[in-house]
Amino acid sequence: MDALIVVDMQNCFATEGGHIFLKQAKEQIPYIKKVIQEFKAEKKPVVYLAVVWDAVAKIPTGLVNKIPGNADLDNEAGLGRGRWGAKYVPELEGLSDYYVEKQGFDGFHDSELDTLLRRLGVDTVYIVGTTANNCVYATALGAFQRGYKIIALRDGVSSFTEEDRSVFLGNIDNFLGNVK
């Protein structure tokens, strides 16, 4: 069975004013919404992945060092639990069948994602979201290492630069699965 994994389409990344805003992520919301609706029409599961932190100690050290504002869990535009930035963008809110929180880049690491997908009988994951060079790629690699077939949907994957997006989608296509 196929499932759609929507990676980190949270206000922090995909809404102007978010702590780590990417214009490309915002621009891809209509495409991602269309894909979600197609999966739901075919009764295929849609899983939202969201990075949410409730303690600075749970934030990967590199993310605190490289983007110090991540450690401000009270910042409404960031990823602290319950903050505006941690919530899914309004255009996609309420469209998922499942919601899985994660602490780092890989949606499978230290989360319930693999258990959920296996319980649902999923063998193929379609991936959209942000960012290609971080959470999308890490989640695709996590899926690959667990034996899932992977299809990344190019028009629904964003990154900080087009170069990063192309390189990491190329890695997925060349080594982990397919990019359509």
Secondary structure, 3 states (H helix, E strand, C coil): CEEEEEECCEHHHHCCCCCCCCHHHHHCHHHHHHHHHHHHHCCCCEEEEEECECCHHHCCHHHHHHCHHHHCCCCCCCCECCCHHHCECCCCCCCCCEEEEECCCCCCCCCCHHHHHHHHCCCEEEEEEECHHHHHHHHHHHHHHCCCEEEEEEEEEECCCHHHHHHHHHHHHHHHCEEC
